[in-house]
Amino acid sequence: MMTAHEANKISGVLTIPVTEVLRQAGVSIDDNMRQVALKAMIDQHSRLAPIVTKNPRRLSAPDNVPTNGLAAQVRAPKSVFDGWVIFAGAFDNRVVALIDRLCVIEMVANTGGAIVGTLLRGYETDRFNVVPFVGNSLADFEGIAVKSVAPVLWIRPV
């Protein structure tokens, strides 16, 4: 049986992808693996920011992440989730449907930006509270107006 190290070595010598070496060795390889571009980062306050690059890093995503989904990496050195990636579904304006779930939350324009956290009912109509995914700045996310939300489907280290 071939080891991963041996497959990698053969791949380098023949200058072909490791998946092709494994396929030739009889390993079943799924060619329909979903790839999602890493386009955003999550800072130490759970705020989402774009990663601006010409060639974004592509990550293998679970099958249930839609093509219009989002991949974002936690970049908060003091967090236990530093370096981990979240995969979220498509944005939807039916906000109430995702109460009590971990989401990417797009705030209305005058509030600005997007955050990652657990969406909770607010104290006023059409206002929501958010428990941040990274950090502990709960006061910043109380009584916010939400434009749309995307459910977090997977979280994994990279």
Secondary structure, 3 states (H helix, E strand, C coil): CCCHHHHHHHHHHHCCCHHHHHHHCCCCCCCCCEEEEEEEEECCCCEEEECCCCCCCEEEECCCCCCCCEEEEECCCCCCCCCCEEEECCCECCHHHHCCCEEEEEECCCCCCEEEEEEEECCCCCCEEEEECCCCCHHHHCCECEEEEEEEEEEECC
